[in-house]
Amino acid sequence: MRWQFTAEQEALRGQIRDFLASGVPARDDRQYFLGRGGASREIYRAMGERGWLCLGWPVAFGGAGAGPSTEFVVWDELAYARAVRPDLAAGIVARTLITHGTPDQQDRFLARIARGEVGFALGYSEPEAGSDLAGVRTTATVTADGYRVTGEKRWTSDAHNSSYLWLLCRTGRSGRPGRDLTLLIVDLTAPGVTIRPIRTIDGHRLNEVFLDDVVVPVRDRVGPEGGAWRLIREALAVERHLMVLPGRVRRDYEDLLRWARRPDGPADAVARAAVLDAAVDLAEVEAAALTTVAAMERGGDGIVEAARAKLLASRAVQRMARIPFDAGDVTATDLAGDQAFLWHETVMETIAGGTSEVMLGMVARHGLGLGARS
């Protein structure tokens, strides 16, 4: 499939390349993988100065009203450079506030998000509720002070880099799990919040976030009480085109190709054939990602397309990272080196953003009609 970007979009891509080439702000290639704080937050601020964080927002809220393909250009170019991942605040959080937030919430958060000044972590997963968010046990009880929240969130990326937690919690016991969930904005400096690190094999820091009788004002509830399930699904639906950014996969492939072309590179036919297979994997990922963009531009939900793209990308980067190991390159086993780092990272990426098993299930159910109840 060949997607035709507009001249304006290609010009924007050039502006992003120039921005990155300027070296301001400074960046570290590994920061792309390791979180949205530090150098990444400085890049978000610089992007905010240029209006790039809110391109897809409605004009009435300070955005440019751009479509999914324009946002894709921005984040894909940044992914190729291993600069930053999409900002959660400017995406899921801002879009939900634009559609369902109160005027007070919009006034307090949107301008700061557009400037790249404030970060949000997603407080969804729990020890007993990973991909199955209907199993959330964190509770919020209404009192005279507002909501009092008690529970634990786990695997929470960037909680230590963020100002707020976008919290999914339970506010009812109707017996219909998806109908009792509510979204709250929790100040991560509030009394009763404790953040503890979880270290991963790639050097990334995830977090446990403990909420012990944390007071959250009613004005920081997003949408109606018990209405979070629909809000989360809506926000995901408008972000699916950014779920897989093939620029990152292309960068991995180009690094692999440079390795294969070294004077001391692999000489055996098996390894060289694996590199050729990786080129096919890359083409599949690019086609799948652009198919998702096309579906979103047509007004579709992109569920199947995005799940397929995520599955293909997770497999592709892991296969690429394995090739030097399988070829017997001893330098790839240097735990401080880039190759070992990427291998560890690609293992993580079969889980982050939705496990490969969940992606397979979505393709099977929504794309192939398998497993549907009669």
C-alpha positions in Angstrom: 0.0 0.0 0.0 1.3 3.5 -0.8 0.0 6.4 1.2 0.4 9.8 -0.3 1.2 12.5 2.2 0.5 16.1 1.2 3.2 18.7 0.4 2.3 20.4 3.7 2.8 17.2 5.6 6.2 16.6 4.0 7.2 20.2 4.8 6.3 19.5 8.4 8.4 16.4 8.3 11.3 18.5 7.1 10.8 21.0 10.0 10.9 18.2 12.5 14.2 16.9 11.0 15.7 20.4 11.2 14.5 20.7 14.8 16.1 17.5 15.8 19.3 18.3 13.9 19.6 21.6 15.8 20.5 19.7 18.9 18.3 21.9 21.1 17.2 20.5 23.4 19.8 17.9 23.9 18.6 14.3 23.8 19.7 10.7 24.4 18.7 7.9 22.1 17.9 5.6 24.9 15.6 8.2 26.5 13.0 7.3 23.8 12.7 3.9 25.4 13.2 4.8 29.0 10.4 7.3 29.7 8.8 10.7 29.2 10.7 12.6 31.8 14.1 14.4 31.8 15.3 15.0 28.2 11.9 13.9 26.8 10.0 16.5 28.8 12.4 19.2 27.4 11.6 18.0 23.9 7.9 18.2 24.6 8.3 21.7 25.8 10.1 22.7 22.7 7.4 21.0 20.6 4.8 22.9 22.6 6.5 26.2 21.6 6.0 25.2 18.0 2.4 24.1 18.4 3.2 20.5 17.5 1.6 18.9 20.6 -1.9 20.1 19.8 -2.0 19.8 16.0 -4.9 17.4 16.1 -7.0 19.3 18.7 -10.0 21.4 17.5 -9.2 25.0 16.6 -11.6 26.1 19.4 -9.3 24.6 22.0 -6.1 26.0 20.6 -5.3 23.2 18.1 -4.9 23.2 14.3 -7.7 20.7 13.6 -5.3 18.5 11.7 -6.2 14.9 10.8 -4.6 11.7 12.0 -2.2 11.5 9.1 -0.6 14.9 10.1 -0.1 13.7 13.7 1.3 10.5 12.4 4.0 12.4 10.4 5.1 14.2 13.6 5.4 11.2 15.9 6.7 8.8 13.2 9.6 11.2 12.4 10.4 11.5 16.1 10.3 7.8 16.5 12.7 7.3 13.6 15.1 9.6 15.4 14.4 7.8 18.7 13.6 11.2 20.2 10.3 10.9 22.1 7.2 8.8 22.1 3.8 10.4 21.8 2.9 12.5 24.9 0.1 10.9 26.9 -1.1 14.2 28.2 -1.4 15.8 24.7 -3.2 12.6 23.4 -5.5 10.5 25.6 -5.8 13.0 28.4 -6.3 16.2 26.3 -8.8 14.6 23.9 -10.9 13.3 26.7 -10.9 16.7 28.5 -11.8 18.4 25.2 -14.8 16.1 24.7 -15.9 15.3 28.3 -14.1 17.7 30.6 -15.7 20.6 32.4 -14.8 24.2 31.5 -12.8 24.4 34.7 -10.8 21.3 33.8 -10.2 22.6 30.3 -9.0 25.9 31.7 -6.7 24.3 34.2 -5.0 21.7 32.1 -5.2 22.2 28.3 -3.0 25.2 27.9 -0.3 23.7 30.1 -0.5 20.4 28.2 -0.2 22.2 24.9 2.9 23.9 26.1 4.4 20.5 27.2 4.6 21.7 30.8 2.6 18.9 32.5 2.9 15.1 32.3 0.2 12.5 33.1 0.7 8.8 33.9 -2.1 6.3 33.1 -3.3 4.6 36.2 -5.1 1.7 34.7 -3.4 -1.7 35.4 -3.4 -3.3 38.8 -1.9 -6.5 40.3 -5.2 -8.3 39.4 -6.2 -6.2 36.4 -3.7 -6.0 33.6 -5.3 -6.2 30.2 -8.7 -6.9 31.8 -9.6 -3.4 33.1 -13.0 -4.6 34.2 -11.2 -6.2 37.1 -10.1 -2.9 38.6 -10.3 -3.0 42.4 -9.0 0.5 43.4 -12.0 2.2 45.0 -13.2 5.8 45.3 -15.8 6.5 48.0 -17.8 9.8 48.1 -17.3 11.8 51.3 -17.8 15.4 52.3 -14.2 16.1 51.1 -14.8 14.6 47.6 -13.6 11.2 46.7 -11.4 9.1 49.0 -9.3 6.7 47.0 -7.7 3.5 48.2 -5.9 0.9 46.1 -2.8 0.1 44.1 -1.8 0.6 40.5 1.1 -1.4 39.0 3.3 -1.3 35.9 2.6 2.5 35.8 5.0 4.1 33.3 6.2 7.6 34.1 4.5 8.0 37.4 7.8 9.3 38.8 8.0 11.7 35.9 4.5 13.0 36.0 2.4 15.6 37.9 -0.9 13.7 37.7 -2.3 10.2 37.6 -5.2 9.6 35.1 -6.9 7.2 37.5 -9.4 4.5 36.6 -11.2 3.4 39.8 -14.3 1.7 41.0 -17.2 3.8 42.4 -20.0 1.3 42.5 -20.9 -2.4 43.0 -23.7 -2.9 40.5 -22.4 -6.3 39.5 -21.6 -5.1 36.0 -17.9 -4.3 36.2 -17.6 -2.0 33.3 -20.5 0.2 34.5 -19.0 1.1 37.9 -15.7 2.7 36.7 -14.9 6.3 37.1 -12.0 8.5 35.9 -10.3 10.8 38.3 -7.3 13.2 38.0 -5.0 12.6 41.0 -2.3 15.0 42.1 0.7 12.7 42.5 2.1 15.0 45.3 -1.1 14.6 47.4 -0.9 13.0 50.9 -1.4 9.3 50.7 0.3 8.8 47.4 3.4 6.5 47.4 5.4 5.7 44.3 7.8 2.8 44.2 10.0 1.7 41.3 9.8 -1.6 39.4 13.0 -2.2 37.4 12.8 -4.0 34.1 15.3 -6.0 32.1 15.9 -3.1 29.7 16.7 -0.6 32.4 13.3 1.0 32.3 11.5 2.1 35.4 7.9 1.2 35.8 6.1 1.9 39.1 3.8 0.7 41.8 1.5 3.5 42.9 -0.1 3.1 46.3 -3.2 5.2 47.1 -4.0 5.3 50.8 -7.1 7.3 51.5 -6.2 10.0 49.0 -8.6 12.9 48.8 -9.6 13.9 45.2 -11.9 16.8 44.8 -15.1 16.2 42.9 -14.1 18.8 40.4 -11.3 16.4 39.3 -13.7 13.7 38.2 -13.7 13.4 34.4 -17.1 12.7 32.9 -20.0 11.2 34.8 -19.5 8.9 37.8 -19.5 5.3 36.4 -18.9 6.5 32.9 -15.2 5.8 32.5 -15.4 2.7 30.3 -16.9 4.6 27.4 -14.4 7.5 27.9 -11.4 5.2 27.8 -12.6 3.4 24.7 -13.3 6.7 22.9 -9.8 8.1 23.8 -8.2 4.9 22.5 -10.2 5.1 19.3 -8.7 8.4 18.4 -5.2 7.5 19.3 -4.9 4.1 17.5 -3.0 5.6 14.5 -0.1 6.4 16.9 0.0 2.9 18.4 2.6 1.7 16.0 5.2 4.1 14.5 7.1 2.4 11.8 9.9 5.0 11.9 11.1 3.2 15.0 11.1 -0.2 13.2 12.9 1.3 10.2 15.6 2.7 12.4 16.1 -0.7 14.0 16.3 -2.3 10.5 18.9 0.3 9.3 21.0 -0.4 12.4 20.8 -4.1 11.6 21.8 -3.5 8.0 24.8 -1.5 9.1 25.8 -4.4 11.3 25.4 -6.9 8.4 27.6 -4.7 6.1 30.5 -4.4 8.5 33.8 -5.9 7.3 33.4 -8.5 10.1 29.7 -8.9 9.5 28.0 -12.3 9.0 29.3 -14.4 6.1 26.9 -17.4 6.4 23.9 -17.6 4.2 21.5 -18.1 7.1 22.3 -14.8 8.8 22.2 -12.9 5.5 18.8 -14.4 4.6 17.5 -13.4 8.1 18.5 -9.8 7.3 16.5 -10.0 4.0 13.5 -11.4 5.9 13.7 -8.4 8.2 13.3 -6.1 5.2 10.0 -7.9 4.5 9.0 -7.6 8.1 9.6 -3.8 7.9 7.5 -3.5 4.8 4.7 -5.3 6.4 4.8 -3.0 9.5 4.9 0.1 7.3 1.9 -1.1 5.3 0.0 -2.1 8.4 0.6 1.3 10.1 -0.5 3.2 7.1 -3.6 1.1 6.7 -4.5 2.1 10.2 -3.9 5.8 9.3 -6.1 5.4 6.2 -8.9 3.8 8.3 -8.8 6.6 10.8 -8.8 9.3 8.0 -11.9 7.6 6.6 -13.6 7.9 10.1 -13.2 4.3 11.0 -12.2 3.0 14.5 -9.1 1.2 13.3 -9.4 -1.5 15.9 -8.3 -4.4 13.7 -5.8 -2.4 11.7 -4.0 -1.1 14.8 -4.0 -4.5 16.6 -2.5 -6.1 13.5 0.1 -3.3 13.2 1.1 -3.6 16.9 1.4 -7.4 16.6 3.6 -7.2 13.4 5.8 -4.5 14.9 6.4 -6.3 18.1 7.4 -9.4 16.2 9.5 -7.5 13.7 11.7 -5.6 16.2 12.2 -8.7 18.3 13.3 -10.8 15.2 15.7 -8.0 14.2 17.2 -7.8 17.6 17.8 -11.6 17.7 19.8 -11.8 14.5 23.2 -10.8 15.7 22.8 -13.2 18.7 21.8 -16.0 16.4 24.7 -15.2 14.1 27.2 -15.7 17.0 28.3 -12.1 17.3 29.9 -12.0 20.7 29.8 -8.2 20.9 26.0 -8.5 21.0 26.2 -10.1 24.4 27.8 -7.0 26.0 25.0 -6.1 28.5 26.1 -2.4 28.3 25.9 -2.3 24.5 23.2 -1.1 22.2 22.4 -4.5 20.8 21.7 -6.2 24.2 19.7 -3.1 25.2 17.5 -3.4 22.1 17.0 -7.1 22.6 15.8 -6.5 26.2 13.6 -3.6 25.0 11.9 -5.7 22.3 10.9 -8.3 24.9 9.2 -5.6 26.8 7.4 -4.4 23.7 5.5 -7.6 23.3 3.7 -6.6 26.5 3.6 -2.7 26.5 0.6 -1.1 24.8 -1.3 -4.4 24.8 0.2 -7.9 24.9 0.7 -9.8 21.7 -1.9 -12.3 22.9 -4.5 -9.5 23.4 -3.7 -8.2 19.9 -4.2 -11.6 18.4 -7.5 -11.8 20.2 -8.7 -8.5 18.8 -7.8 -9.5 15.3 -9.6 -12.8 15.7 -12.7 -11.4 17.2 -13.2 -8.1 15.4 -11.4 -8.9 12.1 -12.2 -12.6 11.6 -15.4 -12.9 13.6 -13.9 -15.8 15.6 -15.0 -16.6 19.2 -18.1 -14.4 19.0 -21.0 -15.5 21.1 -24.0 -16.6 19.1 
